[in-house]
Amino acid sequence: MDANRLLADEQALPDLPVGPALGQVDQDLAFAPAADFGALSPTFRLVSGKSVDLPHAQPPATEEMIGLGWLYALHSRSCIERGKVWQAEYMISAVRDQALALAALRHGLPAAQGRGFDGLPNTVKSEFEGALVRSLDVDELRRAFRAATHCLLLEVGRSDRRLAASLEGPLTELSHWQA
């Protein structure tokens, strides 16, 4: 596939509506009504024109990320048990991603959409490598699930030791079952 040819074919590239704005995939441009055009994050840099002051998007709440990590862990296990290997991979990755988002927040980096993950110290990133799913084999899914829940517990413990202590037993039991 010739990616340049695909990019040149405007018919193949959708516009992406985001609130009142409209983004164009091929141009890395966005169009918005003047009243809605402004920075949504501190990294926004105006190249030309005028912008209005808009409230910056807030990082997700730590409690919400921990709750989602727990929910994804529950779903990970049930997907593995039911033989839904693709959904299990998705859920295991979501457990890992919630833990990475917690790490990003802890280091003052953006947590949404993985934007701060590459900026994490190498020592932190290396803790998460074992949580990558390497195949859809059930034993591999179980291994990655155990690693992802371990990473989640580590990050929860770094932000709330009491909560981590209360989650340790249930998460360990959830991820270390014998089929």
C-alpha positions in Angstrom: 0.0 0.0 0.0 1.3 3.4 -1.0 0.6 5.6 2.1 1.4 8.8 0.2 -1.2 7.9 -2.5 -3.7 7.1 0.2 -3.1 10.5 2.0 -3.4 12.3 -1.4 -6.9 10.8 -1.9 -9.1 13.2 0.0 -12.1 10.9 -0.5 -10.5 8.3 1.7 -9.9 10.6 4.7 -12.7 11.4 7.0 -13.3 14.7 8.8 -13.3 14.2 12.6 -15.8 16.2 14.5 -14.7 17.1 18.0 -17.3 19.2 19.7 -17.8 22.3 17.6 -14.4 21.8 15.8 -13.8 19.8 12.7 -10.4 18.1 12.2 -8.9 17.1 8.9 -6.9 13.9 9.1 -4.6 14.5 6.2 -3.7 18.1 7.1 -3.3 18.0 10.9 -5.6 21.0 10.9 -8.7 21.8 12.8 -11.4 24.3 12.1 -13.6 25.7 14.8 -16.0 28.7 15.3 -14.0 31.7 16.6 -15.8 31.6 19.9 -14.7 28.0 20.5 -11.1 28.3 19.2 -8.5 28.2 22.0 -6.1 26.1 24.0 -7.6 23.0 25.7 -4.2 22.1 27.1 -1.0 23.9 28.3 0.9 22.6 25.3 -1.2 24.5 22.7 0.8 27.1 20.7 -1.0 29.5 18.5 0.6 29.9 15.1 -1.6 32.6 13.7 -4.9 34.3 14.2 -6.7 34.8 17.5 -7.8 32.4 20.2 -10.1 32.7 23.2 -9.4 31.6 26.7 -10.9 28.2 27.3 -10.8 26.0 30.4 -8.1 23.4 30.1 -9.1 19.8 30.1 -8.6 18.4 33.6 -6.6 15.2 34.0 -8.6 12.2 35.0 -9.1 11.7 38.7 -6.8 9.2 40.3 -9.8 7.4 42.0 -11.5 7.1 38.6 -8.4 5.5 37.0 -8.0 3.1 39.9 -11.7 2.2 39.6 -11.4 1.6 35.9 -8.3 -0.5 36.4 -10.2 -2.7 38.9 -13.1 -3.0 36.5 -10.9 -3.9 33.5 -9.2 -6.5 35.8 -12.6 -8.1 36.5 -13.4 -8.2 32.8 -9.9 -9.5 31.9 -10.4 -12.6 34.0 -13.9 -13.3 32.8 -12.8 -12.9 29.2 -9.9 -15.3 29.7 -12.2 -17.8 31.4 -14.8 -17.6 28.6 -12.2 -18.0 25.8 -12.7 -14.4 24.5 -9.1 -14.0 23.8 -9.3 -10.7 21.7 -11.5 -9.1 24.3 -9.2 -10.4 27.1 -6.2 -8.8 25.3 -8.1 -5.5 25.1 -9.0 -5.6 28.8 -5.5 -6.6 30.0 -4.1 -3.7 28.0 -6.6 -1.4 29.6 -5.5 -2.5 33.1 -1.9 -1.8 32.1 -2.9 1.6 30.5 -4.7 2.7 33.7 -1.6 1.9 35.7 0.6 3.8 33.2 -1.8 6.7 33.4 -1.4 6.7 37.2 2.4 6.7 36.7 2.1 9.6 34.2 0.1 11.7 36.7 2.6 10.8 39.5 5.4 12.2 37.2 3.5 15.3 36.2 2.9 14.1 32.7 -0.3 14.0 30.7 -2.3 10.8 31.5 -5.0 10.9 28.8 -4.5 8.9 25.5 -1.1 7.8 26.5 0.4 11.2 25.7 2.8 11.1 28.7 3.8 7.5 28.6 6.9 8.0 26.5 8.1 10.7 28.9 8.1 8.4 31.9 11.6 7.5 33.2 13.0 4.3 31.7 13.0 2.6 35.1 9.2 3.2 35.3 8.5 2.1 31.7 10.6 -1.1 32.2 8.2 -2.1 35.1 5.4 -2.3 32.5 7.1 -4.4 29.8 5.9 -7.7 31.3 2.3 -6.5 31.1 2.4 -6.4 27.3 0.4 -9.3 25.8 2.6 -11.2 23.4 0.1 -13.7 21.9 -3.5 -14.8 22.3 -2.5 -18.1 23.9 -4.5 -18.5 27.2 -1.3 -19.1 29.2 0.2 -15.9 27.8 -3.0 -13.9 28.6 -2.8 -15.2 32.2 0.8 -14.2 32.5 0.3 -10.7 31.1 -2.8 -10.3 33.3 -0.8 -11.1 36.4 1.9 -8.6 35.3 -0.7 -5.9 34.6 -2.5 -6.3 37.9 0.9 -6.2 39.6 1.7 -2.9 37.9 -1.7 -1.6 38.8 -1.1 -2.5 42.5 2.3 -0.8 42.4 0.9 2.4 41.1 -2.1 2.4 43.4 0.3 1.9 46.3 2.4 4.9 45.2 -0.7 7.1 45.4 -2.7 5.5 48.2 -1.1 2.8 50.3 -4.2 2.0 52.3 -6.3 1.5 49.1 -3.5 -0.7 47.7 -3.4 -2.8 50.8 -7.2 -3.4 50.6 -7.0 -4.2 46.8 -3.9 -6.5 47.1 -5.8 -9.6 48.2 -8.7 -9.4 45.8 -6.5 -8.4 42.8 -4.0 -11.1 43.5 -6.7 -13.7 43.9 -8.3 -12.5 40.7 -5.2 -12.7 38.6 -3.6 -15.9 40.1 -6.4 -18.4 39.8 -6.0 -21.9 38.5 -8.2 -23.0 35.6 
